[in-house]
Amino acid sequence: MKNEHTFGIHFLLKISKARNGKAPLFARITVNKSRAEISLKSLVAVQLWDTVRGAAKTKQEEGRQLNHYLEQIRAQLVDCYRQLQLERKIISPEAVKNIFLGNGKKDHTLCILVEYHNQHMKSILAHGTLKNYFTTSKYLKLFLKEHHKTNDFYLVDLNYQFISGFEIFLRQHEPTDHQKSLQNNGVMKHLERLRKMIRLAVKMEWIAKNPFEHYPLKFVKVERDYLDAEELTAIENKVFSIERLNWVRDLFVFSCYTGLAYIDIMQLRLSNILRGIDGDYWLMTSRQKTNIVVKVPLLPKAIAIINKYKEHPRSIANESVFPKISNQKLNSYLKEIADLCSIDKHLTFHLARHTFATTVTLSNGVPIESVSKMLGHTKIATTQIYARVVERKLGEDMKQLKEKLSVVQPDLQTRAL
């Protein structure tokens, strides 16, 4: 960080807040174009104040006494500034202000904010989501160390330039371990998490202004991969010699026919399976990620998988529909399944949720509003990422219509556009 700063002190009356000819007196501290104001808890007659000089008019004794008081305040603020210099602390208008007001020990920093967020969100956020915040924290600490030569940063010093620098750092950072360099959306997710933590600081009044206010996050639209009907059938019909692969395959297929995420399937109990308004079996639960209630009519293939595992010893022991398995192991085994089924796609458990939205529902004419409800989306726009499937089905429907018309009105096919 810089060792030299432009430091200034200016006194002003808030004329806009004047009452009965008197206005409140403030001291304005400026450091490198950033500023903070301190109320001096005094009301001064407007006619006594020289706005240009930022001082009282000296023709009257009252004005001379006020200027003497202001010089004492100026000296105290300069001492606060020098104290920060001597202690090699981050110098900012807010830091000077806090020392002057006796709040120097209450300064909030970026690391304090991150720690506070992670501790207080431990019981609210899913473990996987919290792990992402830990990763963002790791990148923030690396950025502070490499680009600011410090281990922490005052929240009051956060600005547009800091965020821009952090984005550039994330884009250029080359991990030394097995991880790949971050792509655009990965960078944006880290900035999004930082933005959420900064918003928390604003709500708690740890910081007055949100530096993200004019900093847009630009995500690149990514096509969601999914299994087509042939690939899904290949996995369904494959018989594996290793029992754990059959088990993982069944869990994956169950997700393909219900749209449930991994964590929601692992927490599923028989009490979540009820008779719906139509008399058939429905799956009724809440998504752990959003706590949104999800109601899904169970398809025959999903019911068959439930019946297969509900009496499993490990299911009974855990009082769950399915035996438990970690998401990491599950995804590892899915890679084996993809190889054995000759599927040239990066098979993950979340791919099953996309398959439910595309191949199983939208492609078969289920309205997007109904799919959105079953997926537990709070906004229809979230479901519209699968709209390409609707377009594909529209093309197939129109093709069938053309074939019907060619039989009824064959002469139309010979006319050129």
Kinemage of the C-alpha trace (Angstrom):
@kinemage 1
@onewidth
@group {chain A} dominant
@subgroup {mainchain}
@vectorlist {calphas} color= white
{ca met a 1} P 0.000 0.000 0.000
{ca lys a 2} L 1.030 3.618 -0.435
{ca asn a 3} L 3.067 5.277 2.314
{ca glu a 4} L 2.247 8.832 1.232
{ca his a 5} L -1.245 10.305 1.364
{ca thr a 6} L -2.883 13.612 0.577
{ca phe a 7} L -4.431 14.624 3.889
{ca gly a 8} L -6.739 17.567 4.490
{ca ile a 9} L -9.118 18.986 7.098
{ca his a 10} L -11.931 21.375 6.292
{ca phe a 11} L -14.667 22.795 8.524
{ca leu a 12} L -18.149 23.456 7.183
{ca leu a 13} L -21.655 24.372 8.205
{ca lys a 14} L -24.560 22.259 6.968
{ca ile a 15} L -26.628 25.237 5.826
{ca ser a 16} L -29.333 22.902 4.483
{ca lys a 17} L -29.988 21.804 8.083
{ca ala a 18} L -30.134 25.322 9.507
{ca arg a 19} L -32.858 26.201 11.995
{ca asn a 20} L -33.520 29.560 13.608
{ca gly a 21} L -30.491 30.993 11.852
{ca lys a 22} L -28.081 28.352 13.181
{ca ala a 23} L -26.559 25.308 11.417
{ca pro a 24} L -24.605 22.229 12.643
{ca leu a 25} L -20.812 22.385 12.414
{ca phe a 26} L -18.804 19.520 10.840
{ca ala a 27} L -15.160 18.653 10.284
{ca arg a 28} L -14.440 17.031 6.902
{ca ile a 29} L -11.384 14.751 6.671
{ca thr a 30} L -9.952 13.984 3.230
{ca val a 31} L -7.379 11.281 2.410
{ca asn a 32} L -6.563 10.557 -1.230
{ca lys a 33} L -9.885 11.993 -2.441
{ca ser a 34} L -11.873 9.860 0.018
{ca arg a 35} L -13.581 11.717 2.804
{ca ala a 36} L -15.447 11.352 6.064
{ca glu a 37} L -17.307 13.893 8.177
{ca ile a 38} L -17.471 14.345 11.941
{ca ser a 39} L -20.248 16.230 13.678
{ca leu a 40} L -18.702 18.640 16.199
{ca lys a 41} L -22.002 18.782 18.105
{ca ser a 42} L -22.147 22.575 17.790
{ca leu a 43} L -24.644 24.978 16.275
{ca val a 44} L -23.159 28.124 14.724
{ca ala a 45} L -24.954 31.247 13.552
{ca val a 46} L -24.975 31.214 9.751
{ca gln a 47} L -24.160 34.936 9.576
{ca leu a 48} L -21.022 34.303 11.685
{ca trp a 49} L -19.574 31.763 9.215
{ca asp a 50} L -17.193 32.422 6.312
{ca thr a 51} L -17.968 29.638 3.830
{ca val a 52} L -14.942 30.344 1.594
{ca arg a 53} L -12.395 30.172 4.416
{ca gly a 54} L -14.179 27.379 6.279
{ca ala a 55} L -13.877 29.395 9.499
{ca ala a 56} L -15.709 31.962 11.605
{ca lys a 57} L -15.561 35.646 10.876
{ca thr a 58} L -13.132 37.271 13.331
{ca lys a 59} L -14.700 40.693 13.802
{ca gln a 60} L -16.534 39.432 16.863
{ca glu a 61} L -15.123 37.761 19.977
{ca glu a 62} L -17.463 34.830 19.461
{ca gly a 63} L -15.876 34.196 16.049
{ca arg a 64} L -12.335 34.352 17.428
{ca gln a 65} L -13.184 31.853 20.168
{ca leu a 66} L -14.774 29.493 17.661
{ca asn a 67} L -11.691 29.592 15.411
{ca his a 68} L -9.469 28.824 18.415
{ca tyr a 69} L -11.655 25.773 19.118
{ca leu a 70} L -11.432 24.681 15.467
{ca glu a 71} L -7.634 24.866 15.559
{ca gln a 72} L -7.653 22.567 18.585
{ca ile a 73} L -9.845 20.111 16.651
{ca arg a 74} L -7.512 20.370 13.658
{ca ala a 75} L -4.490 19.586 15.851
{ca gln a 76} L -6.237 16.550 17.339
{ca leu a 77} L -7.136 15.206 13.874
{ca val a 78} L -3.549 15.690 12.686
{ca asp a 79} L -2.382 13.717 15.750
{ca cys a 80} L -4.794 10.912 14.828
{ca tyr a 81} L -3.392 10.871 11.294
{ca arg a 82} L 0.204 10.727 12.587
{ca gln a 83} L -0.730 7.938 14.979
{ca leu a 84} L -1.856 5.825 12.040
{ca gln a 85} L 1.427 6.598 10.260
{ca leu a 86} L 3.550 5.643 13.270
{ca glu a 87} L 1.622 2.414 13.813
{ca arg a 88} L 1.881 1.604 10.081
{ca lys a 89} L -1.862 1.111 9.859
{ca ile a 90} L -4.120 1.616 6.892
{ca ile a 91} L -4.765 5.348 6.580
{ca ser a 92} L -8.247 6.425 5.562
{ca pro a 93} L -10.699 9.192 6.530
{ca glu a 94} L -12.765 6.678 8.525
{ca ala a 95} L -9.666 5.433 10.366
{ca val a 96} L -8.766 8.999 11.400
{ca lys a 97} L -12.373 9.621 12.386
{ca asn a 98} L -12.546 6.446 14.495
{ca ile a 99} L -9.405 7.332 16.459
{ca phe a 100} L -10.694 10.859 17.039
{ca leu a 101} L -14.015 9.498 18.334
{ca gly a 102} L -12.319 6.793 20.388
{ca asn a 103} L -13.514 4.012 18.114
{ca gly a 104} L -10.142 3.013 16.703
{ca lys a 105} L -10.351 -0.506 18.135
{ca lys a 106} L -13.757 -1.049 16.528
{ca asp a 107} L -12.592 -0.745 12.933
{ca his a 108} L -14.025 -3.545 10.828
{ca thr a 109} L -11.833 -5.270 8.295
{ca leu a 110} L -12.430 -7.578 5.363
{ca cys a 111} L -11.147 -10.650 7.221
{ca ile a 112} L -13.356 -9.867 10.226
{ca leu a 113} L -16.345 -9.636 7.865
{ca val a 114} L -15.537 -12.943 6.143
{ca glu a 115} L -15.101 -14.714 9.480
{ca tyr a 116} L -18.321 -13.217 10.833
{ca his a 117} L -20.252 -14.260 7.715
{ca asn a 118} L -18.943 -17.827 7.691
{ca gln a 119} L -19.608 -18.351 11.403
{ca his a 120} L -23.133 -16.941 11.352
{ca met a 121} L -24.097 -18.695 8.111
{ca lys a 122} L -22.828 -22.090 9.267
{ca ser a 123} L -26.297 -23.201 10.349
{ca ile a 124} L -28.055 -21.617 7.349
{ca leu a 125} L -25.980 -22.458 4.271
{ca ala a 126} L -25.414 -25.978 2.991
{ca his a 127} L -21.943 -27.385 3.632
{ca gly a 128} L -21.119 -27.330 -0.076
{ca thr a 129} L -22.149 -23.676 -0.363
{ca leu a 130} L -20.119 -22.738 2.710
{ca lys a 131} L -17.072 -24.453 1.203
{ca asn a 132} L -17.356 -22.087 -1.763
{ca tyr a 133} L -17.167 -19.115 0.620
{ca phe a 134} L -14.025 -20.626 2.164
{ca thr a 135} L -12.489 -20.759 -1.319
{ca thr a 136} L -13.418 -17.117 -1.964
{ca ser a 137} L -11.796 -16.235 1.370
{ca lys a 138} L -8.626 -18.039 0.315
{ca tyr a 139} L -8.434 -16.035 -2.919
{ca leu a 140} L -9.059 -12.772 -1.053
{ca lys a 141} L -6.154 -13.449 1.316
{ca leu a 142} L -3.863 -14.290 -1.609
{ca phe a 143} L -4.888 -11.074 -3.353
{ca leu a 144} L -4.226 -8.958 -0.246
{ca lys a 145} L -0.828 -10.564 0.255
{ca glu a 146} L 0.348 -10.363 -3.360
{ca his a 147} L -1.115 -7.007 -4.445
{ca his a 148} L -1.521 -4.991 -1.247
{ca lys a 149} L 1.339 -6.486 0.808
{ca thr a 150} L -0.963 -6.855 3.815
{ca asn a 151} L -2.948 -9.541 5.614
{ca asp a 152} L -6.129 -7.510 5.982
{ca phe a 153} L -7.989 -4.481 4.639
{ca tyr a 154} L -10.302 -1.953 6.266
{ca leu a 155} L -13.858 -2.132 4.945
{ca val a 156} L -14.010 1.660 4.717
{ca asp a 157} L -11.177 1.526 2.161
{ca leu a 158} L -12.968 -0.860 -0.171
{ca asn a 159} L -13.767 0.831 -3.474
{ca tyr a 160} L -14.365 0.194 -7.167
{ca gln a 161} L -10.604 -0.038 -7.788
{ca phe a 162} L -10.210 -2.778 -5.147
{ca ile a 163} L -12.947 -4.902 -6.729
{ca ser a 164} L -11.536 -4.371 -10.223
{ca gly a 165} L -8.090 -5.398 -8.986
{ca phe a 166} L -9.517 -8.524 -7.351
{ca glu a 167} L -11.277 -9.491 -10.595
{ca ile a 168} L -8.065 -9.092 -12.602
{ca phe a 169} L -6.187 -11.146 -9.995
{ca leu a 170} L -8.733 -13.978 -10.240
{ca arg a 171} L -8.561 -14.013 -14.035
{ca gln a 172} L -4.761 -14.096 -14.103
{ca his a 173} L -4.152 -16.406 -11.140
{ca glu a 174} L -2.595 -19.748 -12.057
{ca pro a 175} L -3.112 -22.404 -9.349
{ca thr a 176} L -0.056 -24.441 -8.408
{ca asp a 177} L -2.104 -27.522 -7.482
{ca his a 178} L -4.299 -29.723 -9.685
{ca gln a 179} L -7.003 -27.097 -10.123
{ca lys a 180} L -7.638 -25.355 -13.425
{ca ser a 181} L -7.479 -21.594 -13.937
{ca leu a 182} L -10.763 -19.815 -13.325
{ca gln a 183} L -13.035 -19.124 -16.269
{ca asn a 184} L -15.310 -16.091 -16.508
{ca asn a 185} L -18.259 -17.541 -14.583
{ca gly a 186} L -15.973 -18.892 -11.863
{ca val a 187} L -14.525 -15.388 -11.405
{ca met a 188} L -18.030 -13.918 -11.303
{ca lys a 189} L -19.141 -16.415 -8.622
{ca his a 190} L -16.281 -15.313 -6.340
{ca leu a 191} L -17.213 -11.665 -6.893
{ca glu a 192} L -20.856 -12.524 -6.266
{ca arg a 193} L -19.980 -14.098 -2.912
{ca leu a 194} L -17.848 -11.082 -1.974
{ca arg a 195} L -20.751 -8.807 -2.945
{ca lys a 196} L -23.122 -10.728 -0.666
{ca met a 197} L -20.720 -10.349 2.260
{ca ile a 198} L -20.305 -6.617 1.563
{ca arg a 199} L -24.093 -6.229 1.543
{ca leu a 200} L -24.124 -7.855 4.975
{ca ala a 201} L -21.570 -5.279 6.174
{ca val a 202} L -23.763 -2.447 4.854
{ca lys a 203} L -26.826 -3.855 6.646
{ca met a 204} L -24.865 -4.040 9.910
{ca glu a 205} L -23.607 -0.477 9.330
{ca trp a 206} L -19.964 -1.598 9.319
{ca ile a 207} L -19.573 0.341 6.078
{ca ala a 208} L -21.574 3.290 4.774
{ca lys a 209} L -21.367 2.688 1.031
{ca asn a 210} L -21.423 -0.470 -1.055
{ca pro a 211} L -18.424 -0.451 -3.456
{ca phe a 212} L -20.319 -2.892 -5.706
{ca glu a 213} L -23.011 -0.282 -6.357
{ca his a 214} L -21.730 0.515 -9.854
{ca tyr a 215} L -19.840 -2.742 -10.501
{ca pro a 216} L -21.886 -5.088 -12.730
{ca leu a 217} L -21.220 -8.830 -12.737
{ca lys a 218} L -21.218 -10.285 -16.244
{ca phe a 219} L -21.993 -13.995 -16.438
{ca val a 220} L -21.638 -15.854 -19.736
{ca lys a 221} L -24.635 -18.017 -20.615
{ca val a 222} L -23.612 -21.666 -20.571
{ca glu a 223} L -25.515 -24.457 -22.281
{ca arg a 224} L -26.613 -26.979 -19.634
{ca asp a 225} L -25.620 -30.505 -20.590
{ca tyr a 226} L -28.084 -33.376 -20.196
{ca leu a 227} L -28.673 -36.932 -21.366
{ca asp a 228} L -30.835 -37.487 -24.416
{ca ala a 229} L -33.406 -40.291 -24.507
{ca glu a 230} L -30.989 -42.831 -26.024
{ca glu a 231} L -28.268 -42.134 -23.437
{ca leu a 232} L -30.731 -42.327 -20.548
{ca thr a 233} L -32.070 -45.649 -21.860
{ca ala a 234} L -28.516 -46.992 -22.203
{ca ile a 235} L -27.799 -46.280 -18.533
{ca glu a 236} L -31.168 -47.646 -17.391
{ca asn a 237} L -30.728 -50.947 -19.221
{ca lys a 238} L -27.057 -51.511 -18.413
{ca val a 239} L -26.394 -54.340 -15.958
{ca phe a 240} L -23.172 -53.857 -14.011
{ca ser a 241} L -21.176 -56.666 -12.446
{ca ile a 242} L -20.216 -54.379 -9.561
{ca glu a 243} L -23.106 -53.809 -7.162
{ca arg a 244} L -22.080 -50.270 -6.135
{ca leu a 245} L -22.390 -49.164 -9.776
{ca asn a 246} L -25.935 -50.538 -9.964
{ca trp a 247} L -26.740 -48.646 -6.765
{ca val a 248} L -25.265 -45.358 -8.034
{ca arg a 249} L -27.002 -45.833 -11.399
{ca asp a 250} L -30.367 -46.280 -9.638
{ca leu a 251} L -29.884 -43.084 -7.624
{ca phe a 252} L -28.962 -41.206 -10.796
{ca val a 253} L -31.965 -42.542 -12.724
{ca phe a 254} L -34.255 -41.689 -9.789
{ca ser a 255} L -33.053 -38.085 -10.039
{ca cys a 256} L -33.659 -38.155 -13.805
{ca tyr a 257} L -37.314 -39.009 -13.170
{ca thr a 258} L -37.928 -36.708 -10.180
{ca gly a 259} L -35.558 -33.752 -10.667
{ca leu a 260} L -34.346 -33.935 -7.056
{ca ala a 261} L -30.827 -32.757 -6.211
{ca tyr a 262} L -28.336 -35.047 -4.438
{ca ile a 263} L -28.822 -33.665 -0.931
{ca asp a 264} L -32.619 -33.810 -1.193
{ca ile a 265} L -32.509 -37.459 -2.272
{ca met a 266} L -30.177 -38.382 0.595
{ca gln a 267} L -32.594 -36.790 3.093
{ca leu a 268} L -35.683 -38.367 1.569
{ca arg a 269} L -37.901 -40.357 3.940
{ca leu a 270} L -40.928 -42.576 3.306
{ca ser a 271} L -43.021 -39.890 5.028
{ca asn a 272} L -42.236 -37.643 2.039
{ca ile a 273} L -44.198 -39.994 -0.245
{ca leu a 274} L -47.911 -39.318 -0.065
{ca arg a 275} L -51.100 -39.787 -2.042
{ca gly a 276} L -51.777 -36.730 -4.158
{ca ile a 277} L -55.049 -35.069 -5.113
{ca asp a 278} L -55.262 -37.445 -8.082
{ca gly a 279} L -54.943 -40.543 -5.889
{ca asp a 280} L -51.468 -41.381 -7.192
{ca tyr a 281} L -48.188 -41.253 -5.267
{ca trp a 282} L -46.479 -37.884 -5.011
{ca leu a 283} L -43.116 -36.916 -3.648
{ca met a 284} L -43.469 -33.933 -1.286
{ca thr a 285} L -40.393 -32.362 0.308
{ca ser a 286} L -38.470 -29.082 0.667
{ca arg a 287} L -35.273 -28.257 -1.160
{ca gln a 288} L -32.469 -27.861 1.355
{ca lys a 289} L -30.833 -25.179 -0.803
{ca thr a 290} L -33.817 -22.792 -0.849
{ca asn a 291} L -36.332 -24.361 1.569
{ca ile a 292} L -38.874 -24.200 -1.281
{ca val a 293} L -41.614 -26.842 -1.106
{ca val a 294} L -41.388 -29.307 -3.994
{ca lys a 295} L -44.242 -31.576 -5.119
{ca val a 296} L -43.530 -34.128 -7.852
{ca pro a 297} L -45.964 -36.811 -9.110
{ca leu a 298} L -43.956 -40.041 -9.054
{ca leu a 299} L -43.435 -41.788 -12.379
{ca pro a 300} L -43.500 -45.619 -12.437
{ca lys a 301} L -39.712 -45.916 -12.843
{ca ala a 302} L -39.136 -43.712 -9.792
{ca ile a 303} L -41.594 -45.813 -7.731
{ca ala a 304} L -39.828 -49.014 -8.787
{ca ile a 305} L -36.483 -47.659 -7.525
{ca ile a 306} L -38.050 -46.604 -4.195
{ca asn a 307} L -39.463 -50.117 -3.717
{ca lys a 308} L -36.065 -51.605 -4.502
{ca tyr a 309} L -34.247 -49.745 -1.708
{ca lys a 310} L -36.779 -48.852 0.994
{ca glu a 311} L -36.174 -52.205 2.767
{ca his a 312} L -32.385 -52.011 2.410
{ca pro a 313} L -30.702 -52.486 5.851
{ca arg a 314} L -28.820 -49.192 5.535
{ca ser a 315} L -32.010 -47.377 4.529
{ca ile a 316} L -33.818 -48.758 7.555
{ca ala a 317} L -30.889 -47.896 9.857
{ca asn a 318} L -30.854 -44.259 8.610
{ca glu a 319} L -34.654 -44.038 8.399
{ca ser a 320} L -34.238 -42.928 4.796
{ca val a 321} L -35.536 -44.088 1.422
{ca phe a 322} L -32.041 -44.766 0.080
{ca pro a 323} L -28.714 -45.875 1.579
{ca lys a 324} L -26.387 -42.887 2.103
{ca ile a 325} L -23.366 -42.161 -0.085
{ca ser a 326} L -21.186 -39.054 -0.356
{ca asn a 327} L -21.608 -36.798 -3.373
{ca gln a 328} L -17.885 -37.072 -4.099
{ca lys a 329} L -17.963 -40.882 -4.299
{ca leu a 330} L -21.203 -40.791 -6.250
{ca asn a 331} L -19.730 -38.532 -8.939
{ca ser a 332} L -16.567 -40.622 -9.052
{ca tyr a 333} L -18.589 -43.785 -9.752
{ca leu a 334} L -20.674 -41.960 -12.371
{ca lys a 335} L -17.489 -41.459 -14.399
{ca glu a 336} L -17.078 -45.248 -14.469
{ca ile a 337} L -20.696 -45.653 -15.522
{ca ala a 338} L -20.249 -43.158 -18.366
{ca asp a 339} L -17.231 -45.102 -19.647
{ca leu a 340} L -19.008 -48.464 -19.430
{ca cys a 341} L -22.078 -47.047 -21.229
{ca ser a 342} L -19.942 -45.316 -23.901
{ca ile a 343} L -21.363 -41.916 -23.006
{ca asp a 344} L -18.992 -39.134 -24.020
{ca lys a 345} L -20.230 -36.566 -21.514
{ca his a 346} L -18.999 -35.326 -18.151
{ca leu a 347} L -21.477 -37.318 -16.094
{ca thr a 348} L -22.263 -35.756 -12.704
{ca phe a 349} L -25.227 -36.281 -10.426
{ca his a 350} L -26.506 -32.767 -11.133
{ca leu a 351} L -26.735 -33.741 -14.807
{ca ala a 352} L -29.717 -35.903 -13.810
{ca arg a 353} L -31.626 -32.797 -12.721
{ca his a 354} L -31.014 -31.232 -16.141
{ca thr a 355} L -32.103 -34.477 -17.795
{ca phe a 356} L -35.380 -34.393 -15.867
{ca ala a 357} L -36.011 -30.834 -17.053
{ca thr a 358} L -35.171 -31.529 -20.673
{ca thr a 359} L -35.484 -35.125 -21.860
{ca val a 360} L -38.105 -36.351 -19.381
{ca thr a 361} L -40.459 -33.357 -19.076
{ca leu a 362} L -40.097 -30.447 -21.514
{ca ser a 363} L -39.344 -32.706 -24.489
{ca asn a 364} L -42.513 -34.632 -23.736
{ca gly a 365} L -44.736 -31.573 -23.709
{ca val a 366} L -44.884 -30.785 -19.971
{ca pro a 367} L -45.443 -26.993 -19.678
{ca ile a 368} L -42.436 -25.019 -18.486
{ca glu a 369} L -44.500 -23.599 -15.592
{ca ser a 370} L -45.099 -27.127 -14.271
{ca val a 371} L -41.428 -28.058 -14.691
{ca ser a 372} L -40.414 -24.926 -12.802
{ca lys a 373} L -42.641 -25.914 -9.876
{ca met a 374} L -41.299 -29.470 -9.747
{ca leu a 375} L -37.692 -28.237 -9.838
{ca gly a 376} L -38.407 -25.850 -6.976
{ca his a 377} L -37.343 -22.766 -8.915
{ca thr a 378} L -38.488 -19.451 -7.447
{ca lys a 379} L -38.390 -17.729 -10.847
{ca ile a 380} L -39.582 -19.006 -14.219
{ca ala a 381} L -36.496 -17.327 -15.732
{ca thr a 382} L -34.316 -19.929 -13.991
{ca thr a 383} L -36.178 -22.705 -15.784
{ca gln a 384} L -35.962 -20.936 -19.125
{ca ile a 385} L -32.326 -21.992 -19.482
{ca tyr a 386} L -33.873 -25.202 -20.783
{ca ala a 387} L -35.940 -23.361 -23.414
{ca arg a 388} L -33.766 -24.743 -26.213
{ca val a 389} L -35.517 -28.089 -25.635
{ca val a 390} L -38.869 -26.436 -26.169
{ca glu a 391} L -37.546 -25.007 -29.435
{ca arg a 392} L -36.326 -28.438 -30.490
{ca lys a 393} L -39.680 -29.991 -29.716
{ca leu a 394} L -41.396 -27.167 -31.602
{ca gly a 395} L -39.318 -28.064 -34.648
{ca glu a 396} L -40.270 -31.738 -34.310
{ca asp a 397} L -43.954 -30.851 -33.913
{ca met a 398} L -43.868 -28.650 -36.999
{ca lys a 399} L -42.143 -31.424 -38.924
{ca gln a 400} L -44.991 -33.783 -38.047
{ca leu a 401} L -47.467 -31.081 -39.079
{ca lys a 402} L -45.710 -30.745 -42.448
{ca glu a 403} L -45.996 -34.499 -42.992
{ca lys a 404} L -49.727 -34.400 -42.207
{ca leu a 405} L -50.274 -31.445 -44.513
{ca ser a 406} L -48.339 -33.127 -47.308
{ca val a 407} L -50.892 -35.955 -47.197
{ca val a 408} L -53.961 -33.693 -47.014
{ca gln a 409} L -52.728 -30.956 -49.388
{ca pro a 410} L -49.933 -32.470 -51.528
{ca asp a 411} L -50.043 -29.611 -54.067
{ca leu a 412} L -48.764 -27.173 -51.444
{ca gln a 413} L -45.409 -28.983 -51.296
{ca thr a 414} L -44.586 -28.136 -54.930
{ca arg a 415} L -44.956 -24.383 -54.531
{ca ala a 416} L -41.742 -22.415 -54.133
{ca leu a 417} L -41.369 -19.644 -51.570
